[in-house]
Amino acid sequence: MIRTFPIQTPRLYLRQFAVQDAARAYDNWMSDGDVTEFLSWETHRSREESERTIKNWVLSYEFGTMDWCITLLKQKQEPIGSITAVQDFPDKGYCELGYCISKDHWGKGYMTEAVKAVTGFIFQNTDYTWIQARCDSENHGSRRCLEKCNYKHAADLDLPCAKRKGEIRTYSMMRIDRRDTVMI
Ligand SMILES: CC(C)(COP(=O)(O)OP(=O)(O)OC[C@H]1O[C@@H](n2cnc3c(N)ncnc32)[C@H](O)[C@@H]1OP(=O)(O)O)[C@@H](O)C(=O)NCCC(=O)NCCS
């Protein structure tokens, strides 16, 4: 079962990752501490680390994972970010979005475009009734992006952050319900 089918938006092309993307993914965002500041994973220290991560994503596609490589429509070979639907609790009827894009491409509306497209794709191609995304309460860009995609604030949760040695952080839980997607 494959779920990561290509998605085209006005300016982006979302496609499956290939192992060959690893070096550019490392250079473009996986090695950048500003990109990973609010993410759960540590900044990558080598191209091999990025290659291992991407290899796992590629091997998992056949099990129905959703891990898209974000590229510009004009330059489909160059990976500039990722957007993933984590399906930890599929029988509870939802999945959770995670995403990041290289710093060179921040503030151009690209992630809003990607999140809208992936949200629509998930509701069209799965039975999930809602999609969740969580952002650190200081990650204002991510929250704003989700709001622009019609995600609503559902709750704030104080949770320990493993990457910050268990420091308690406040996370804004954002969600969109299938019935609200007519607005997208
Ligand atoms: C958060 C992130 C995904 C936003 O992507 P982006 O492509 O720059 O977002 P967009 O250009 O679509 O902007 C969406 C909105 O957020 C606003 N925004 C973006 N960055 C912002 C920031 N740092 N502070 C405040 N607002 C910000 C934009 O201005 C826009 O709102 P507007 O149209 O009302 O002006 C990107 O900065 C990123 O990859 N950050 C690092 C990884 C990360 O934090 N991922 C999310 C984890 S929950």
The ligand as an SDF file (V2000), in Angstrom:
LIG
                    3D

 48 50  0  0  0  0  0  0  0  0999 V2000
    7.2260   27.2740   10.5190 C   0  0  0  0  0  0  0  0  0  0  0  0
    7.5060   27.1420    9.0400 C   0  0  0  0  0  0  0  0  0  0  0  0
    7.1000   25.7490    8.5770 C   0  0  0  0  0  0  0  0  0  0  0  0
    6.6660   28.1850    8.2750 C   0  0  0  0  0  0  0  0  0  0  0  0
    6.8690   27.9720    6.8860 O   0  0  0  0  0  0  0  0  0  0  0  0
    6.7890   29.1820    5.8570 P   0  0  0  0  0  0  0  0  0  0  0  0
    6.7690   28.6180    4.4760 O   0  0  0  0  0  0  0  0  0  0  0  0
    7.8480   30.1650    6.1870 O   0  0  0  0  0  0  0  0  0  0  0  0
    5.3500   29.7570    6.2360 O   0  0  0  0  0  0  0  0  0  0  0  0
    4.4500   30.7060    5.3180 P   0  0  0  0  0  0  0  0  0  0  0  0
    5.3310   31.5620    4.4750 O   0  0  0  0  0  0  0  0  0  0  0  0
    3.4330   29.8410    4.6430 O   0  0  0  0  0  0  0  0  0  0  0  0
    3.7870   31.6690    6.3950 O   0  0  0  0  0  0  0  0  0  0  0  0
    2.6140   31.3740    7.0890 C   0  0  0  0  0  0  0  0  0  0  0  0
    2.2760   32.5430    7.9800 C   0  0  0  0  0  0  0  0  0  0  0  0
    3.1420   32.5550    9.1160 O   0  0  0  0  0  0  0  0  0  0  0  0
    3.7970   33.8090    9.2230 C   0  0  0  0  0  0  0  0  0  0  0  0
    5.1350   33.5410    9.7320 N   0  0  0  0  0  0  0  0  0  0  0  0
    6.1060   32.7970    9.1560 C   0  0  0  0  0  0  0  0  0  0  0  0
    7.1900   32.7770    9.9480 N   0  0  0  0  0  0  0  0  0  0  0  0
    6.8870   33.5350   11.0380 C   0  0  0  0  0  0  0  0  0  0  0  0
    7.5740   33.8770   12.2430 C   0  0  0  0  0  0  0  0  0  0  0  0
    8.8200   33.4360   12.4700 N   0  0  0  0  0  0  0  0  0  0  0  0
    6.9490   34.6500   13.1480 N   0  0  0  0  0  0  0  0  0  0  0  0
    5.6880   35.0770   12.9530 C   0  0  0  0  0  0  0  0  0  0  0  0
    4.9600   34.7740   11.8370 N   0  0  0  0  0  0  0  0  0  0  0  0
    5.5700   34.0230   10.9060 C   0  0  0  0  0  0  0  0  0  0  0  0
    3.7900   34.3600    7.8230 C   0  0  0  0  0  0  0  0  0  0  0  0
    3.9660   35.7420    7.8190 O   0  0  0  0  0  0  0  0  0  0  0  0
    2.4160   33.9090    7.3370 C   0  0  0  0  0  0  0  0  0  0  0  0
    1.3870   34.6900    7.8810 O   0  0  0  0  0  0  0  0  0  0  0  0
    0.7580   35.9840    7.1090 P   0  0  0  0  0  0  0  0  0  0  0  0
    0.4050   35.5090    5.7290 O   0  0  0  0  0  0  0  0  0  0  0  0
   -0.4070   36.3530    7.9570 O   0  0  0  0  0  0  0  0  0  0  0  0
    1.8310   37.0300    7.0560 O   0  0  0  0  0  0  0  0  0  0  0  0
    9.0100   27.3900    8.7060 C   0  0  0  0  0  0  0  0  0  0  0  0
    9.4060   28.5860    9.2750 O   0  0  0  0  0  0  0  0  0  0  0  0
    9.9030   26.2730    9.2130 C   0  0  0  0  0  0  0  0  0  0  0  0
   10.1690   25.2930    8.5020 O   0  0  0  0  0  0  0  0  0  0  0  0
   10.3890   26.4200   10.4720 N   0  0  0  0  0  0  0  0  0  0  0  0
   11.2600   25.4150   11.0660 C   0  0  0  0  0  0  0  0  0  0  0  0
   10.5820   24.0620   11.2760 C   0  0  0  0  0  0  0  0  0  0  0  0
    9.3090   24.1640   12.0970 C   0  0  0  0  0  0  0  0  0  0  0  0
    9.2390   24.9300   13.0460 O   0  0  0  0  0  0  0  0  0  0  0  0
    8.3070   23.3550   11.7140 N   0  0  0  0  0  0  0  0  0  0  0  0
    7.0180   23.3330   12.3750 C   0  0  0  0  0  0  0  0  0  0  0  0
    7.0250   22.4690   13.5750 C   0  0  0  0  0  0  0  0  0  0  0  0
    5.4670   22.5030   14.4180 S   0  0  0  0  0  0  0  0  0  0  0  0
  1  2  1  0
  2  3  1  0
  2  4  1  0
  2 36  1  0
  4  5  1  0
  5  6  1  0
  6  7  2  0
  6  8  1  0
  6  9  1  0
  9 10  1  0
 10 11  2  0
 10 12  1  0
 10 13  1  0
 13 14  1  0
 14 15  1  0
 15 16  1  0
 15 30  1  0
 16 17  1  0
 17 18  1  0
 17 28  1  0
 18 19  1  0
 18 27  1  0
 19 20  2  0
 20 21  1  0
 21 22  1  0
 21 27  2  0
 22 23  1  0
 22 24  2  0
 24 25  1  0
 25 26  2  0
 26 27  1  0
 28 29  1  0
 28 30  1  0
 30 31  1  0
 31 32  1  0
 32 33  2  0
 32 34  1  0
 32 35  1  0
 36 37  1  0
 36 38  1  0
 38 39  2  0
 38 40  1  0
 40 41  1  0
 41 42  1  0
 42 43  1  0
 43 44  2  0
 43 45  1  0
 45 46  1  0
 46 47  1  0
 47 48  1  0
M  END
$$$$
